[in-house]
Amino acid sequence: MSGNLPLTKRPVDIFFICIFAIFIVTCIISDSVEGLGIPQVAHSSNLLAQWNYTYSSSYDPLYGKEEVWLRFISGTSAFLYLPFYVVLILSLGKGWNRIQIFAVIYATMSISLTAIPIFGAE
């Protein structure tokens, strides 16, 4: 069995490492605040809640409504997907091929639990 190519010769994997690193940041900044039910108001003592308020009031009014279903979706992202992102980044960096089936499962979950309800509400 031959080994994997070095990471420098896998530009698609490097791209996905960068994308999922960004997803980690967005999970921490926005999804965790919504998932925990922290009120997103302009003068909150929580800096992340202030940032979310600024974003939702300027660009995404749906996010500012703090609906229960949106809280569930954000909580799923922050507390289920985030650990997966860390494992996925490590797997891509090390060339662990067993992550592939789990990545397909993640993509299916992400589309069904996130995109469908949000596009339906929009």
ROKOLKOL-607806 format. One record per atom (N, C-alpha, C): y, x, z; residue in one letter. Coordinates in Angstrom, 3 decimals. Atoms other than C-alpha are relative to their C-alpha. Layout:
residues N
[node [Y; X; Z]; A]
...
This chain:
residues 122
[node [-1.180; 0.850; 0.000]; M]
[node [0.000; 0.000; 0.000]; M]
[node [1.237; 0.891; 0.000]; M]
[node [-1.198; -0.828; 0.089]; S]
[node [3.331; 1.486; -1.002]; S]
[node [1.058; -0.491; 0.982]; S]
[node [-1.066; 0.341; -0.938]; G]
[node [6.308; 1.569; 1.331]; G]
[node [1.165; -0.671; -0.710]; G]
[node [-1.200; 0.637; 0.544]; N]
[node [9.571; -0.253; 0.869]; N]
[node [0.987; 1.053; -0.466]; N]
[node [-1.089; -0.865; 0.421]; L]
[node [12.528; 1.247; -0.891]; L]
[node [0.922; 0.247; 1.184]; L]
[node [-1.001; -0.198; -1.061]; P]
[node [15.150; 2.821; 1.375]; P]
[node [1.118; -1.039; -0.136]; P]
[node [-1.032; 1.035; -0.010]; L]
[node [17.955; 0.448; 2.344]; L]
[node [1.090; 0.271; -1.032]; L]
[node [-1.056; -0.330; 0.967]; T]
[node [20.440; 2.303; 0.124]; T]
[node [-0.363; -0.412; -1.419]; T]
[node [0.433; 0.423; 1.330]; K]
[node [18.363; 1.262; -2.897]; K]
[node [-0.306; -1.499; -0.050]; K]
[node [0.194; 1.454; -0.053]; R]
[node [18.258; -2.412; -1.837]; R]
[node [1.355; -0.684; 0.204]; R]
[node [-1.348; 0.556; -0.162]; P]
[node [21.795; -3.697; -2.515]; P]
[node [0.013; -1.476; 0.395]; P]
[node [0.052; 1.417; -0.381]; V]
[node [20.767; -7.354; -2.147]; V]
[node [-0.205; -0.117; 1.515]; V]
[node [0.210; 0.014; -1.450]; D]
[node [19.489; -6.635; 1.360]; D]
[node [1.267; 0.405; 0.748]; D]
[node [-1.267; -0.412; -0.617]; I]
[node [22.740; -4.846; 2.207]; I]
[node [0.988; -1.168; -0.020]; I]
[node [-0.868; 1.178; 0.103]; F]
[node [24.647; -7.903; 0.967]; F]
[node [-0.358; -1.023; 1.073]; F]
[node [0.420; 0.989; -0.989]; F]
[node [22.578; -10.219; 3.174]; F]
[node [0.229; 0.486; 1.432]; F]
[node [-0.314; -0.540; -1.328]; I]
[node [22.990; -7.918; 6.181]; I]
[node [1.472; -0.268; 0.320]; I]
[node [-1.438; 0.255; -0.211]; C]
[node [26.773; -8.198; 5.750]; C]
[node [0.275; -1.484; 0.224]; C]
[node [-0.208; 1.449; -0.132]; I]
[node [26.654; -11.987; 5.307]; I]
[node [-0.470; -0.492; 1.358]; I]
[node [0.521; 0.493; -1.271]; F]
[node [24.479; -12.559; 8.359]; F]
[node [0.731; 0.618; 1.193]; F]
[node [-0.862; -0.553; -1.052]; A]
[node [26.650; -10.217; 10.439]; A]
[node [1.247; -0.860; 0.157]; A]
[node [-1.143; 0.918; -0.054]; I]
[node [29.586; -12.477; 9.545]; I]
[node [-0.411; -1.309; 0.665]; I]
[node [0.493; 1.224; -0.634]; F]
[node [27.476; -15.493; 10.527]; F]
[node [-0.085; 0.154; 1.519]; F]
[node [0.055; -0.237; -1.447]; I]
[node [26.953; -13.936; 13.968]; I]
[node [1.386; -0.184; 0.609]; I]
[node [-1.373; 0.117; -0.499]; V]
[node [30.710; -13.678; 14.433]; V]
[node [0.453; -1.459; 0.009]; V]
[node [-0.428; 1.399; 0.035]; T]
[node [31.306; -17.273; 13.340]; T]
[node [-0.752; -0.839; 1.024]; T]
[node [0.748; 0.723; -1.047]; C]
[node [28.550; -18.501; 15.666]; C]
[node [0.657; 0.198; 1.357]; C]
[node [-0.607; -0.289; -1.301]; I]
[node [30.230; -16.795; 18.597]; I]
[node [1.382; -0.635; 0.099]; I]
[node [-1.389; 0.479; -0.059]; I]
[node [33.795; -17.783; 17.701]; I]
[node [0.086; -1.516; -0.045]; I]
[node [-0.214; 1.437; 0.153]; S]
[node [33.387; -21.375; 16.591]; S]
[node [-1.163; -0.857; 0.462]; S]
[node [1.129; 0.884; -0.294]; D]
[node [29.904; -22.791; 16.944]; D]
[node [-0.311; -0.080; 1.483]; D]
[node [0.298; 0.038; -1.441]; S]
[node [29.449; -21.819; 20.577]; S]
[node [0.989; -0.893; 0.745]; S]
[node [-1.016; 0.834; -0.652]; V]
[node [32.716; -23.523; 21.592]; V]
[node [-0.309; -1.477; -0.227]; V]
[node [0.331; 1.385; 0.324]; E]
[node [31.806; -26.749; 19.809]; E]
[node [-1.325; -0.402; 0.645]; E]
[node [1.311; 0.317; -0.552]; G]
[node [28.178; -26.591; 20.937]; G]
[node [-0.001; -0.185; 1.506]; G]
[node [-0.103; 0.142; -1.455]; L]
[node [29.134; -26.197; 24.589]; L]
[node [0.899; -1.156; 0.419]; L]
[node [-0.861; 1.137; -0.302]; G]
[node [31.569; -29.095; 24.360]; G]
[node [1.318; 0.393; 0.654]; G]
[node [-1.284; -0.453; -0.547]; I]
[node [34.618; -27.030; 25.327]; I]
[node [1.111; -0.698; -0.786]; I]
[node [-1.075; 0.696; 0.731]; P]
[node [37.737; -29.102; 24.493]; P]
[node [0.830; 0.979; -0.825]; P]
[node [-0.764; -0.840; 0.918]; Q]
[node [39.543; -27.654; 21.503]; Q]
[node [1.425; -0.535; -0.065]; Q]
[node [-1.397; 0.419; -0.081]; V]
[node [43.189; -28.069; 22.392]; V]
[node [0.893; 1.223; -0.131]; V]
[node [-0.925; -1.095; 0.286]; A]
[node [46.250; -25.989; 21.616]; A]
[node [0.247; 0.895; 1.210]; A]
[node [-0.358; -0.785; -1.185]; H]
[node [46.907; -24.885; 25.195]; H]
[node [-1.186; 0.192; 0.929]; H]
[node [1.207; -0.230; -0.793]; S]
[node [43.340; -24.284; 26.355]; S]
[node [0.061; 1.385; 0.645]; S]
[node [0.092; -1.320; -0.620]; S]
[node [42.647; -21.434; 28.749]; S]
[node [-1.032; 0.865; -0.719]; S]
[node [1.024; -0.704; 0.765]; N]
[node [39.781; -20.474; 26.401]; N]
[node [0.585; 0.398; -1.355]; N]
[node [-0.588; -0.506; 1.244]; L]
[node [41.041; -18.282; 23.560]; L]
[node [-0.770; -0.500; -1.226]; L]
[node [0.783; 0.474; 1.143]; L]
[node [38.163; -19.303; 21.276]; L]
[node [0.285; -1.469; -0.287]; L]
[node [-0.350; 1.412; 0.195]; A]
[node [38.996; -22.990; 21.831]; A]
[node [1.366; -0.120; -0.667]; A]
[node [-1.315; 0.001; 0.648]; Q]
[node [42.603; -22.251; 20.871]; Q]
[node [-0.137; 0.329; -1.489]; Q]
[node [0.211; -0.373; 1.401]; W]
[node [41.461; -20.537; 17.673]; W]
[node [-0.643; -1.145; -0.774]; W]
[node [0.647; 1.139; 0.658]; N]
[node [39.175; -23.475; 16.841]; N]
[node [0.984; -1.138; -0.219]; N]
[node [-1.014; 1.043; 0.152]; Y]
[node [42.044; -25.898; 17.440]; Y]
[node [0.920; 0.334; -1.176]; Y]
[node [-0.879; -0.424; 1.091]; T]
[node [44.297; -23.904; 15.107]; T]
[node [-0.684; -0.188; -1.347]; T]
[node [0.751; 0.155; 1.251]; Y]
[node [41.609; -23.840; 12.426]; Y]
[node [-0.170; -1.474; -0.353]; Y]
[node [0.300; 1.406; 0.321]; S]
[node [40.656; -27.519; 12.712]; S]
[node [1.260; -0.804; -0.296]; S]
[node [-1.223; 0.765; 0.250]; S]
[node [44.225; -28.799; 12.856]; S]
[node [0.653; 0.395; -1.325]; S]
[node [-0.611; -0.459; 1.256]; S]
[node [45.224; -26.745; 9.812]; S]
[node [-0.891; -0.217; -1.226]; S]
[node [0.861; -0.048; 1.172]; Y]
[node [42.148; -26.743; 7.586]; Y]
[node [-1.179; -0.978; 0.005]; Y]
[node [1.233; 0.773; -0.046]; D]
[node [39.249; -28.881; 8.803]; D]
[node [0.067; -1.091; 1.060]; D]
[node [-0.160; 1.058; -0.999]; P]
[node [40.091; -32.164; 10.530]; P]
[node [-1.331; -0.555; 0.519]; P]
[node [1.306; 0.467; -0.464]; L]
[node [36.395; -33.131; 10.730]; L]
[node [-0.449; 0.810; 1.213]; L]
[node [0.414; -0.882; -1.096]; Y]
[node [35.770; -30.152; 12.999]; Y]
[node [0.774; -0.309; 1.285]; Y]
[node [-0.810; 0.317; -1.166]; G]
[node [38.546; -31.261; 15.321]; G]
[node [-0.345; -1.316; 0.669]; G]
[node [0.342; 1.304; -0.568]; K]
[node [37.035; -34.704; 15.925]; K]
[node [-0.982; 0.096; 1.166]; K]
[node [0.967; -0.247; -1.076]; E]
[node [34.379; -33.282; 18.276]; E]
[node [-1.036; -1.118; 0.098]; E]
[node [1.058; 1.013; 0.050]; E]
[node [31.700; -35.757; 17.206]; E]
[node [-1.272; 0.544; 0.653]; E]
[node [1.236; -0.419; -0.668]; V]
[node [28.364; -35.681; 19.071]; V]
[node [-0.946; 0.673; -0.993]; V]
[node [0.900; -0.586; 0.981]; W]
[node [26.393; -34.979; 15.904]; W]
[node [0.473; 1.387; -0.422]; W]
[node [-0.536; -1.308; 0.359]; L]
[node [28.714; -32.086; 15.055]; L]
[node [-0.233; 0.999; 1.135]; L]
[node [0.290; -0.856; -1.152]; R]
[node [28.285; -30.713; 18.567]; R]
[node [-1.457; 0.455; -0.043]; R]
[node [1.412; -0.348; 0.116]; F]
[node [24.507; -30.804; 18.046]; F]
[node [-0.211; 1.051; -1.086]; F]
[node [0.144; -0.951; 1.104]; I]
[node [24.759; -29.010; 14.700]; I]
[node [0.569; 1.365; 0.393]; I]
[node [-0.620; -1.263; -0.409]; S]
[node [27.118; -26.373; 16.119]; S]
[node [-0.819; 0.689; 1.083]; S]
[node [0.848; -0.580; -1.035]; G]
[node [24.922; -25.875; 19.162]; G]
[node [-1.265; 0.604; -0.577]; G]
[node [1.182; -0.544; 0.675]; T]
[node [21.896; -25.405; 16.926]; T]
[node [0.340; 1.323; -0.661]; T]
[node [-0.427; -1.227; 0.651]; S]
[node [23.803; -22.806; 14.963]; S]
[node [0.221; 1.121; 1.009]; S]
[node [-0.363; -1.035; -0.970]; A]
[node [25.100; -20.969; 18.018]; A]
[node [-1.191; 0.514; 0.806]; A]
[node [1.031; -0.398; -0.952]; F]
[node [21.953; -20.941; 20.112]; F]
[node [-1.402; 0.116; -0.587]; F]
[node [1.285; -0.202; 0.676]; L]
[node [19.041; -21.099; 17.639]; L]
[node [0.123; 0.971; -1.164]; L]
[node [-0.145; -0.854; 1.175]; Y]
[node [20.321; -19.486; 14.469]; Y]
[node [0.479; 1.407; 0.361]; Y]
[node [-0.570; -1.308; -0.321]; L]
[node [22.265; -16.654; 16.113]; L]
[node [-1.078; 1.030; 0.343]; L]
[node [1.045; -0.997; -0.243]; P]
[node [19.164; -14.925; 17.575]; P]
[node [-0.792; 0.335; -1.267]; P]
[node [0.697; -0.261; 1.258]; F]
[node [17.477; -15.330; 14.198]; F]
[node [0.797; 0.958; -0.877]; F]
[node [-0.832; -0.902; 0.796]; Y]
[node [20.426; -13.620; 12.493]; Y]
[node [-0.182; 1.440; 0.437]; Y]
[node [0.195; -1.362; -0.516]; V]
[node [19.967; -10.598; 14.737]; V]
[node [-1.349; 0.546; -0.478]; V]
[node [1.333; -0.427; 0.440]; V]
[node [16.234; -10.430; 13.952]; V]
[node [-0.021; 0.216; -1.511]; V]
[node [-0.039; -0.144; 1.454]; L]
[node [16.920; -10.942; 10.246]; L]
[node [0.701; 1.288; -0.417]; L]
[node [-0.719; -1.239; 0.329]; I]
[node [19.450; -8.110; 10.124]; I]
[node [-0.873; 1.218; 0.287]; I]
[node [0.908; -1.112; -0.326]; L]
[node [17.025; -5.781; 11.901]; L]
[node [-1.140; 0.096; -0.999]; L]
[node [1.116; 0.011; 0.943]; S]
[node [14.206; -6.837; 9.592]; S]
[node [0.407; 0.507; -1.377]; S]
[node [-0.473; -0.471; 1.299]; L]
[node [16.234; -6.299; 6.446]; L]
[node [0.305; 1.497; 0.039]; L]
[node [-0.331; -1.417; -0.115]; G]
[node [17.487; -2.952; 7.688]; G]
[node [-1.223; 0.894; 0.075]; G]
[node [1.226; -0.800; -0.172]; K]
[node [14.007; -1.720; 8.629]; K]
[node [-1.014; -0.232; -1.115]; K]
[node [0.935; 0.287; 1.079]; G]
[node [12.295; -3.274; 5.614]; G]
[node [-1.246; -0.731; 0.466]; G]
[node [1.138; 0.776; -0.492]; W]
[node [10.027; -5.571; 7.627]; W]
[node [-0.162; -1.247; -0.865]; W]
[node [0.190; 1.076; 0.966]; N]
[node [8.612; -7.959; 5.055]; N]
[node [-0.454; -1.317; 0.615]; N]
[node [0.490; 1.238; -0.619]; R]
[node [7.173; -10.502; 7.498]; R]
[node [1.107; -0.997; 0.304]; R]
[node [-1.119; 0.906; -0.277]; I]
[node [10.631; -12.004; 7.976]; I]
[node [0.195; -0.998; -1.135]; I]
[node [-0.280; 0.810; 1.176]; Q]
[node [10.529; -13.559; 4.505]; Q]
[node [-0.326; -1.474; 0.190]; Q]
[node [0.353; 1.406; -0.179]; I]
[node [8.695; -16.780; 5.401]; I]
[node [0.935; -0.657; 1.014]; I]
[node [-0.915; 0.550; -0.994]; F]
[node [10.927; -17.246; 8.445]; F]
[node [1.400; -0.198; -0.586]; F]
[node [-1.286; 0.169; 0.675]; A]
[node [13.993; -16.770; 6.251]; A]
[node [-0.001; -1.264; -0.853]; A]
[node [0.107; 1.236; 0.782]; V]
[node [12.776; -19.577; 3.995]; V]
[node [0.063; -1.209; 0.933]; V]
[node [-0.050; 1.086; -0.981]; I]
[node [12.212; -21.801; 7.047]; I]
[node [1.434; -0.173; 0.499]; I]
[node [-1.398; 0.067; -0.437]; Y]
[node [15.726; -20.926; 8.285]; Y]
[node [0.864; -0.681; -1.056]; Y]
[node [-0.832; 0.573; 1.063]; A]
[node [17.267; -21.775; 4.910]; A]
[node [-0.217; -1.507; -0.112]; A]
[node [0.296; 1.429; 0.043]; T]
[node [15.514; -25.144; 4.887]; T]
[node [0.641; -0.729; 1.177]; T]
[node [-0.618; 0.602; -1.185]; M]
[node [16.656; -25.904; 8.442]; M]
[node [1.512; -0.052; -0.151]; M]
[node [-1.446; -0.069; 0.139]; S]
[node [20.185; -24.810; 7.683]; S]
[node [0.518; -1.061; -0.953]; S]
[node [-0.431; 1.003; 0.969]; I]
[node [20.461; -27.037; 4.652]; I]
[node [-0.177; -1.404; 0.555]; I]
[node [0.267; 1.369; -0.455]; S]
[node [18.861; -30.068; 6.266]; S]
[node [0.777; -0.365; 1.251]; S]
[node [-0.680; 0.322; -1.251]; L]
[node [20.522; -29.825; 9.687]; L]
[node [1.509; 0.213; -0.047]; L]
[node [-1.422; -0.298; 0.049]; T]
[node [23.931; -28.617; 8.598]; T]
[node [0.663; -0.617; -1.226]; T]
[node [-0.694; 0.402; 1.224]; A]
[node [24.873; -29.237; 4.997]; A]
[node [-0.063; -1.488; -0.259]; A]
[node [0.138; 1.424; 0.329]; I]
[node [23.515; -32.751; 4.565]; I]
[node [0.908; -0.867; 0.888]; I]
[node [-0.892; 0.843; -0.813]; P]
[node [25.271; -34.320; 7.607]; P]
[node [1.488; 0.267; -0.233]; P]
[node [-1.420; -0.322; 0.175]; I]
[node [28.525; -32.464; 7.035]; I]
[node [0.506; -0.517; -1.335]; I]
[node [-0.455; 0.515; 1.294]; F]
[node [28.745; -33.302; 3.337]; F]
[node [-0.003; -1.522; -0.007]; F]
[node [0.019; 1.456; -0.105]; G]
[node [27.812; -36.886; 4.178]; G]
[node [1.232; -0.521; 0.735]; G]
[node [-1.184; 0.415; -0.766]; A]
[node [30.680; -37.092; 6.691]; A]
[node [1.289; 0.279; -0.763]; A]
[node [-1.190; -0.345; 0.774]; E]
[node [33.170; -35.416; 4.374]; E]
[node [0.228; -1.040; -1.058]; E]
